[in-house]
Amino acid sequence: MSVVKPLRILGISAFFHDSSATLIIDGVIVAAVQEERFTRIKHTAEFPIHSIKYCLQTEGLKLTDLDAIIFFEKPLLKFERLLETYWAFSPIGIRSFVKAMPVWIKEKLFPKKMIYDGLSDLADKKELKNIPIFFSEHHLSHAASTFYPSSFDESAIVVIDGVGEWNTVTICHGKGNSIELLKELNFPHSLGLLYSSFTYFLGFMVNSGEYKLMGLAPYGNPDSIDTIRFTEIIHKELISISDDGSIWLNQKYFSYSTSLRMVKDRIWKKLFGMSRRNPDDEINQCHCDLALAIQNVTEEVVLKIVTEAQRVTGSKNLCLSGGVALNCVANGKIRKAEIYENIFVQPASGDAGGSLGAALAAHYIYYGKERVASLDCDSLQGSYLGPSYTDKEISVMMSRMGAISTKYDDDDLLCDYVASLIAEGKVIGWFQGRMEFGPRALGNRSILGDPRNEEMQKTLNLKIKYREGFRPFAPSVLAEDVQDFFECDEPSPYMLFVAPFLMEKRYKLPDNYYSMNIMERLYIKRSDLQCITHADFSCRIQTVTKNTNEKYWKLLNAFKSKTGIGVLVNTSFNVRGEPIVCTPIDAYKCFMNTEMDILVIENHVFQKNQQPDYDNKQRWNIKFKTD
């Protein structure tokens, strides 16, 4: 009897930002990881050789064991868009054109060669030529990354991002193993690029600072003259919105098509009556009101798009992906609108998720494999798809760093002890199992704290994360307890939905709340769980179940037994400007370079004041990069 060889496909995302690799075997997602976690360069565009090596090592494979490699987009189609855009806007943009062309001709125009060169350490050229290399379209990769792992046999699929090759929005219908494109919106008219333009104008970095803009918006005053005026200006001058969610952007106000800048600073200064904010400038109320205005406009467009998707597909299910799908406030509005019965959002919705979608698209579309969706849950395994580390590897780290720990052999005892420390106000670095795929820490590479502690937000932002003080923190909550605190009756396992704090648990705000500056409002008491209650009483929720992450669920239960609440502050295990920690060494260095109190790696507990180099400031005085 012949043995059927498993179908092994490697997906790659690279060369633009958020490089990653994914390995699937017979449709099962075996491994997925971002290259930044290995190189320690946030949002790196480098070829993901470390990620590829990890994926192969997970299954003990050689590169030549693969049946196919698939790249997440079509560079030649993107180059076509680049040339047509420069031609359409000429002679404007000639300096940008002259700068961009050598890079494209030398590095990006011959994608197969770039892939072969990137893989040259893993196999010789003759062997590489025997592995088929395919190219998916950018938006197809996004669509596949959210539909195929979902629990839906059929679904409307909406992808919204900055731009792929040409597409900026696509509406598809997924059925079984097929994805049918129904409607598309093309460059330069892009909701993602509109949002990124305001990210730039408000002093944050494009492609990484959009979540800061989203976090700033709740400090805006919805009833202020400025917020109303800004919204009117956006509608009147920048964007025209159709009933189906398609948009037209007035290009006289934007420069992203022909230069490295998003907008024309002087024209926007005249338009909004304020200068572009520099990254280190103080944040004033006008900045908050402008952030709220564009957030509201974004939500308006997103709701129209998903409503149109429901109309053309007739589906009760919705799958979301693309960078705009990480706007969890907009996702919360979609859920509240009850347009769909079920919603699934890809946790790695940005370009990192493209490697996953490309691999799945090859499996189901090119190879035509049958898809049987699980009705119980998605197939992402909680997004815990990255590296894990053995006790031996932890011991090697301890020897190398001179670290000292106490080991707990029993998970229940460990969780009980750590819960006690959190209840005492300690800040915990929590490093467990396989690393998360995507931008969110979901209980395996997390920094944890007590949400009841009124000083916790200040402590985490200024002494641990070294980031802007206005930034909110998310709660992890036992799935069975979520309705005790939040207006939420649906799961949110990937921290991709915002829900309001229960009305009866809110404190009344002072009458002069919106006349206070942003930092004064930050510390106005809003609830008994101050740290995770944002300025507008919203919360970005992660619901935790025993089936998905048993150890983290046990820790939440242990904390509940001591405090009466099954909620913890959960923020990603990193500092500003650095990727989430990947290895035990990354975790220990971050622990020693911040004012974190305790580090827990698997069942090893490291007390800061027990480390031999605790007082050696010279060794641990490492300056962190800023973003």
Buried (B, 14 or more C-beta within 10 A) or exposed (E): EEEEEEBBBBBBBBBBBBBBBBBBBEBEBBBBBBBBBBBBBBBBBBBBBBBBBBBBEBEEBEBEBBBBBBBBBBBEBBBEBBEEBBEEBEEBBEEBBEEBBEEBEEEBBBBBEBBBEBBEEBBEEEEBEEBEBBBBBBBBBBBBBBBBBBBBBBBBBBBBBBBBBBBBBBBBBBBEBBBEBBBBBBBBBBBBBBBBBBBBBBBBBBBBBBBBBBBBBBBBBBEBEBBBBBBEBBBEBBBEBEEBBBBEBEBEBBBBBBBEBBBBBEBBBEBBEBEBBEEEEEBEBBBBBBBBBBBBBBBBBBBBBBBBBBEBBEBBBBBBBBBBBBBBBBBBBBBBEEBBEBBBBBBBBBBBBBBBBBBBBBBBBBBEBEBEBEEEBBBBBBBBBBBBBEEEBBBBBBEEBEBEBEEBEEBEEBBBBBBEBBBEBBBBBBBBBBBBBBBBBBBBBBBBBBBBBEEBBBBBBEEBBBBBBBBBBBBBBBBBBBEEBBBBEEBBBBBBBBBBBBEEBBEEBEEEBBEBEBEEBBBEEBBBBBBBBBBBBBBBBBBBBBEBBEBBBBBBBBBBEBBEBBBBBBBBBBBBBBBBBBBBBBBBBBBBBBEBBBBBBBBBBBBBEEBEEEEEEEEBEEEBEEB
